[in-house]
């Protein structure tokens, strides 16, 4: 009986994911897929840093200088930096998959997407003279940040909608109660109507 009670309680606590939650899981799956791509052998070589340096071409100096600096750092320490990138994307995917960590993971997803959009994609090339959807503008990773904002959960973490307290209207006494209450003292105070004995 106890096992059946525990199983029934767990089944009652579980609720089917809604559309927002399914889209959150899809975003988490994209981050996990990116982590797998980041773990490719070519990403651990100096070629990855040189590829990132190419996104600085055509951008203003304020945008291009941080890109060139980060690309040079990644080229010099390809093993450590790329392992860090893959681990971050793996943690983002796993964090979005958990209900209790989805808010933190979505916030980190926004920050990480903006950093990659600047230092990895050169702001998607939107500030270059040849900016065009054909050339990849405004970039793919900025969509991750936009999805994280749109898919931000509305409910409090760990609290299902059905557990919210509901306010009940104050109960008013019925007419019968009022009548009985009003008639009770009059019945006690009314004089007897029978004949009096001398």
MODELLER restraints for C-alpha pairs under 7 A, 6 or more apart:
rsr = mdl.restraints
at = mdl.atoms
rsr.add(forms.Gaussian(group=physical.xy_distance, feature=features.Distance(at['CA:20:A'], at['CA:151:A']), mean=6.18, stdev=0.5))
rsr.add(forms.Gaussian(group=physical.xy_distance, feature=features.Distance(at['CA:24:A'], at['CA:96:A']), mean=6.64, stdev=0.5))
rsr.add(forms.Gaussian(group=physical.xy_distance, feature=features.Distance(at['CA:24:A'], at['CA:151:A']), mean=6.37, stdev=0.5))
rsr.add(forms.Gaussian(group=physical.xy_distance, feature=features.Distance(at['CA:25:A'], at['CA:96:A']), mean=6.63, stdev=0.5))
rsr.add(forms.Gaussian(group=physical.xy_distance, feature=features.Distance(at['CA:25:A'], at['CA:97:A']), mean=5.70, stdev=0.5))
rsr.add(forms.Gaussian(group=physical.xy_distance, feature=features.Distance(at['CA:28:A'], at['CA:92:A']), mean=6.82, stdev=0.5))
rsr.add(forms.Gaussian(group=physical.xy_distance, feature=features.Distance(at['CA:28:A'], at['CA:93:A']), mean=3.99, stdev=0.5))
rsr.add(forms.Gaussian(group=physical.xy_distance, feature=features.Distance(at['CA:28:A'], at['CA:94:A']), mean=6.73, stdev=0.5))
rsr.add(forms.Gaussian(group=physical.xy_distance, feature=features.Distance(at['CA:28:A'], at['CA:96:A']), mean=5.35, stdev=0.5))
rsr.add(forms.Gaussian(group=physical.xy_distance, feature=features.Distance(at['CA:28:A'], at['CA:97:A']), mean=6.13, stdev=0.5))
rsr.add(forms.Gaussian(group=physical.xy_distance, feature=features.Distance(at['CA:29:A'], at['CA:93:A']), mean=6.07, stdev=0.5))
rsr.add(forms.Gaussian(group=physical.xy_distance, feature=features.Distance(at['CA:31:A'], at['CA:89:A']), mean=5.45, stdev=0.5))
rsr.add(forms.Gaussian(group=physical.xy_distance, feature=features.Distance(at['CA:31:A'], at['CA:90:A']), mean=6.57, stdev=0.5))
rsr.add(forms.Gaussian(group=physical.xy_distance, feature=features.Distance(at['CA:31:A'], at['CA:92:A']), mean=6.46, stdev=0.5))
rsr.add(forms.Gaussian(group=physical.xy_distance, feature=features.Distance(at['CA:31:A'], at['CA:93:A']), mean=4.95, stdev=0.5))
rsr.add(forms.Gaussian(group=physical.xy_distance, feature=features.Distance(at['CA:32:A'], at['CA:89:A']), mean=6.40, stdev=0.5))
rsr.add(forms.Gaussian(group=physical.xy_distance, feature=features.Distance(at['CA:32:A'], at['CA:90:A']), mean=5.34, stdev=0.5))
rsr.add(forms.Gaussian(group=physical.xy_distance, feature=features.Distance(at['CA:32:A'], at['CA:93:A']), mean=5.16, stdev=0.5))
rsr.add(forms.Gaussian(group=physical.xy_distance, feature=features.Distance(at['CA:34:A'], at['CA:89:A']), mean=6.75, stdev=0.5))
rsr.add(forms.Gaussian(group=physical.xy_distance, feature=features.Distance(at['CA:35:A'], at['CA:86:A']), mean=4.72, stdev=0.5))
rsr.add(forms.Gaussian(group=physical.xy_distance, feature=features.Distance(at['CA:35:A'], at['CA:89:A']), mean=5.20, stdev=0.5))
rsr.add(forms.Gaussian(group=physical.xy_distance, feature=features.Distance(at['CA:35:A'], at['CA:90:A']), mean=5.46, stdev=0.5))
rsr.add(forms.Gaussian(group=physical.xy_distance, feature=features.Distance(at['CA:38:A'], at['CA:86:A']), mean=5.42, stdev=0.5))
rsr.add(forms.Gaussian(group=physical.xy_distance, feature=features.Distance(at['CA:39:A'], at['CA:86:A']), mean=6.21, stdev=0.5))
rsr.add(forms.Gaussian(group=physical.xy_distance, feature=features.Distance(at['CA:43:A'], at['CA:82:A']), mean=6.61, stdev=0.5))
rsr.add(forms.Gaussian(group=physical.xy_distance, feature=features.Distance(at['CA:44:A'], at['CA:78:A']), mean=5.07, stdev=0.5))
rsr.add(forms.Gaussian(group=physical.xy_distance, feature=features.Distance(at['CA:44:A'], at['CA:79:A']), mean=5.02, stdev=0.5))
rsr.add(forms.Gaussian(group=physical.xy_distance, feature=features.Distance(at['CA:44:A'], at['CA:82:A']), mean=6.02, stdev=0.5))
rsr.add(forms.Gaussian(group=physical.xy_distance, feature=features.Distance(at['CA:45:A'], at['CA:78:A']), mean=5.68, stdev=0.5))
rsr.add(forms.Gaussian(group=physical.xy_distance, feature=features.Distance(at['CA:46:A'], at['CA:75:A']), mean=4.53, stdev=0.5))
rsr.add(forms.Gaussian(group=physical.xy_distance, feature=features.Distance(at['CA:46:A'], at['CA:78:A']), mean=6.21, stdev=0.5))
rsr.add(forms.Gaussian(group=physical.xy_distance, feature=features.Distance(at['CA:48:A'], at['CA:75:A']), mean=6.86, stdev=0.5))
rsr.add(forms.Gaussian(group=physical.xy_distance, feature=features.Distance(at['CA:49:A'], at['CA:71:A']), mean=4.71, stdev=0.5))
rsr.add(forms.Gaussian(group=physical.xy_distance, feature=features.Distance(at['CA:49:A'], at['CA:72:A']), mean=6.34, stdev=0.5))
rsr.add(forms.Gaussian(group=physical.xy_distance, feature=features.Distance(at['CA:49:A'], at['CA:74:A']), mean=5.26, stdev=0.5))
rsr.add(forms.Gaussian(group=physical.xy_distance, feature=features.Distance(at['CA:49:A'], at['CA:75:A']), mean=4.35, stdev=0.5))
rsr.add(forms.Gaussian(group=physical.xy_distance, feature=features.Distance(at['CA:50:A'], at['CA:71:A']), mean=6.59, stdev=0.5))
rsr.add(forms.Gaussian(group=physical.xy_distance, feature=features.Distance(at['CA:50:A'], at['CA:75:A']), mean=6.83, stdev=0.5))
rsr.add(forms.Gaussian(group=physical.xy_distance, feature=features.Distance(at['CA:52:A'], at['CA:71:A']), mean=5.62, stdev=0.5))
rsr.add(forms.Gaussian(group=physical.xy_distance, feature=features.Distance(at['CA:52:A'], at['CA:120:A']), mean=5.57, stdev=0.5))
rsr.add(forms.Gaussian(group=physical.xy_distance, feature=features.Distance(at['CA:53:A'], at['CA:67:A']), mean=6.42, stdev=0.5))
rsr.add(forms.Gaussian(group=physical.xy_distance, feature=features.Distance(at['CA:53:A'], at['CA:68:A']), mean=5.42, stdev=0.5))
rsr.add(forms.Gaussian(group=physical.xy_distance, feature=features.Distance(at['CA:53:A'], at['CA:71:A']), mean=5.25, stdev=0.5))
rsr.add(forms.Gaussian(group=physical.xy_distance, feature=features.Distance(at['CA:55:A'], at['CA:120:A']), mean=6.93, stdev=0.5))
rsr.add(forms.Gaussian(group=physical.xy_distance, feature=features.Distance(at['CA:55:A'], at['CA:121:A']), mean=5.65, stdev=0.5))
rsr.add(forms.Gaussian(group=physical.xy_distance, feature=features.Distance(at['CA:55:A'], at['CA:122:A']), mean=4.94, stdev=0.5))
rsr.add(forms.Gaussian(group=physical.xy_distance, feature=features.Distance(at['CA:56:A'], at['CA:64:A']), mean=4.56, stdev=0.5))
rsr.add(forms.Gaussian(group=physical.xy_distance, feature=features.Distance(at['CA:56:A'], at['CA:67:A']), mean=5.89, stdev=0.5))
rsr.add(forms.Gaussian(group=physical.xy_distance, feature=features.Distance(at['CA:56:A'], at['CA:68:A']), mean=6.55, stdev=0.5))
rsr.add(forms.Gaussian(group=physical.xy_distance, feature=features.Distance(at['CA:56:A'], at['CA:122:A']), mean=5.82, stdev=0.5))
rsr.add(forms.Gaussian(group=physical.xy_distance, feature=features.Distance(at['CA:58:A'], at['CA:128:A']), mean=5.03, stdev=0.5))
rsr.add(forms.Gaussian(group=physical.xy_distance, feature=features.Distance(at['CA:58:A'], at['CA:129:A']), mean=6.95, stdev=0.5))
rsr.add(forms.Gaussian(group=physical.xy_distance, feature=features.Distance(at['CA:59:A'], at['CA:127:A']), mean=5.87, stdev=0.5))
rsr.add(forms.Gaussian(group=physical.xy_distance, feature=features.Distance(at['CA:59:A'], at['CA:128:A']), mean=5.26, stdev=0.5))
rsr.add(forms.Gaussian(group=physical.xy_distance, feature=features.Distance(at['CA:66:A'], at['CA:119:A']), mean=6.87, stdev=0.5))
rsr.add(forms.Gaussian(group=physical.xy_distance, feature=features.Distance(at['CA:67:A'], at['CA:119:A']), mean=4.78, stdev=0.5))
rsr.add(forms.Gaussian(group=physical.xy_distance, feature=features.Distance(at['CA:70:A'], at['CA:119:A']), mean=6.93, stdev=0.5))
rsr.add(forms.Gaussian(group=physical.xy_distance, feature=features.Distance(at['CA:74:A'], at['CA:81:A']), mean=6.01, stdev=0.5))
rsr.add(forms.Gaussian(group=physical.xy_distance, feature=features.Distance(at['CA:92:A'], at['CA:105:A']), mean=5.48, stdev=0.5))
rsr.add(forms.Gaussian(group=physical.xy_distance, feature=features.Distance(at['CA:92:A'], at['CA:109:A']), mean=6.48, stdev=0.5))
rsr.add(forms.Gaussian(group=physical.xy_distance, feature=features.Distance(at['CA:95:A'], at['CA:101:A']), mean=5.29, stdev=0.5))
rsr.add(forms.Gaussian(group=physical.xy_distance, feature=features.Distance(at['CA:95:A'], at['CA:102:A']), mean=5.66, stdev=0.5))
rsr.add(forms.Gaussian(group=physical.xy_distance, feature=features.Distance(at['CA:95:A'], at['CA:105:A']), mean=5.07, stdev=0.5))
rsr.add(forms.Gaussian(group=physical.xy_distance, feature=features.Distance(at['CA:96:A'], at['CA:102:A']), mean=4.38, stdev=0.5))
rsr.add(forms.Gaussian(group=physical.xy_distance, feature=features.Distance(at['CA:96:A'], at['CA:105:A']), mean=5.42, stdev=0.5))
rsr.add(forms.Gaussian(group=physical.xy_distance, feature=features.Distance(at['CA:96:A'], at['CA:106:A']), mean=6.57, stdev=0.5))
rsr.add(forms.Gaussian(group=physical.xy_distance, feature=features.Distance(at['CA:99:A'], at['CA:157:A']), mean=6.88, stdev=0.5))
rsr.add(forms.Gaussian(group=physical.xy_distance, feature=features.Distance(at['CA:100:A'], at['CA:157:A']), mean=5.72, stdev=0.5))
rsr.add(forms.Gaussian(group=physical.xy_distance, feature=features.Distance(at['CA:100:A'], at['CA:158:A']), mean=6.33, stdev=0.5))
rsr.add(forms.Gaussian(group=physical.xy_distance, feature=features.Distance(at['CA:106:A'], at['CA:148:A']), mean=5.40, stdev=0.5))
rsr.add(forms.Gaussian(group=physical.xy_distance, feature=features.Distance(at['CA:109:A'], at['CA:145:A']), mean=6.45, stdev=0.5))
rsr.add(forms.Gaussian(group=physical.xy_distance, feature=features.Distance(at['CA:109:A'], at['CA:148:A']), mean=6.81, stdev=0.5))
rsr.add(forms.Gaussian(group=physical.xy_distance, feature=features.Distance(at['CA:110:A'], at['CA:145:A']), mean=4.46, stdev=0.5))
rsr.add(forms.Gaussian(group=physical.xy_distance, feature=features.Distance(at['CA:110:A'], at['CA:148:A']), mean=6.35, stdev=0.5))
rsr.add(forms.Gaussian(group=physical.xy_distance, feature=features.Distance(at['CA:113:A'], at['CA:141:A']), mean=5.74, stdev=0.5))
rsr.add(forms.Gaussian(group=physical.xy_distance, feature=features.Distance(at['CA:113:A'], at['CA:142:A']), mean=6.06, stdev=0.5))
rsr.add(forms.Gaussian(group=physical.xy_distance, feature=features.Distance(at['CA:113:A'], at['CA:144:A']), mean=6.35, stdev=0.5))
rsr.add(forms.Gaussian(group=physical.xy_distance, feature=features.Distance(at['CA:113:A'], at['CA:145:A']), mean=5.58, stdev=0.5))
rsr.add(forms.Gaussian(group=physical.xy_distance, feature=features.Distance(at['CA:114:A'], at['CA:142:A']), mean=6.54, stdev=0.5))
rsr.add(forms.Gaussian(group=physical.xy_distance, feature=features.Distance(at['CA:114:A'], at['CA:145:A']), mean=6.95, stdev=0.5))
rsr.add(forms.Gaussian(group=physical.xy_distance, feature=features.Distance(at['CA:117:A'], at['CA:123:A']), mean=5.16, stdev=0.5))
rsr.add(forms.Gaussian(group=physical.xy_distance, feature=features.Distance(at['CA:117:A'], at['CA:124:A']), mean=6.45, stdev=0.5))
rsr.add(forms.Gaussian(group=physical.xy_distance, feature=features.Distance(at['CA:117:A'], at['CA:141:A']), mean=5.92, stdev=0.5))
rsr.add(forms.Gaussian(group=physical.xy_distance, feature=features.Distance(at['CA:117:A'], at['CA:142:A']), mean=6.11, stdev=0.5))
rsr.add(forms.Gaussian(group=physical.xy_distance, feature=features.Distance(at['CA:121:A'], at['CA:139:A']), mean=6.73, stdev=0.5))
rsr.add(forms.Gaussian(group=physical.xy_distance, feature=features.Distance(at['CA:123:A'], at['CA:138:A']), mean=6.99, stdev=0.5))
rsr.add(forms.Gaussian(group=physical.xy_distance, feature=features.Distance(at['CA:124:A'], at['CA:136:A']), mean=6.74, stdev=0.5))
rsr.add(forms.Gaussian(group=physical.xy_distance, feature=features.Distance(at['CA:124:A'], at['CA:137:A']), mean=4.87, stdev=0.5))
rsr.add(forms.Gaussian(group=physical.xy_distance, feature=features.Distance(at['CA:124:A'], at['CA:138:A']), mean=4.34, stdev=0.5))
rsr.add(forms.Gaussian(group=physical.xy_distance, feature=features.Distance(at['CA:124:A'], at['CA:139:A']), mean=4.08, stdev=0.5))
rsr.add(forms.Gaussian(group=physical.xy_distance, feature=features.Distance(at['CA:125:A'], at['CA:131:A']), mean=5.57, stdev=0.5))
rsr.add(forms.Gaussian(group=physical.xy_distance, feature=features.Distance(at['CA:125:A'], at['CA:137:A']), mean=5.58, stdev=0.5))
rsr.add(forms.Gaussian(group=physical.xy_distance, feature=features.Distance(at['CA:125:A'], at['CA:138:A']), mean=6.41, stdev=0.5))
rsr.add(forms.Gaussian(group=physical.xy_distance, feature=features.Distance(at['CA:126:A'], at['CA:137:A']), mean=5.82, stdev=0.5))
rsr.add(forms.Gaussian(group=physical.xy_distance, feature=features.Distance(at['CA:126:A'], at['CA:138:A']), mean=5.74, stdev=0.5))
rsr.add(forms.Gaussian(group=physical.xy_distance, feature=features.Distance(at['CA:131:A'], at['CA:137:A']), mean=5.96, stdev=0.5))
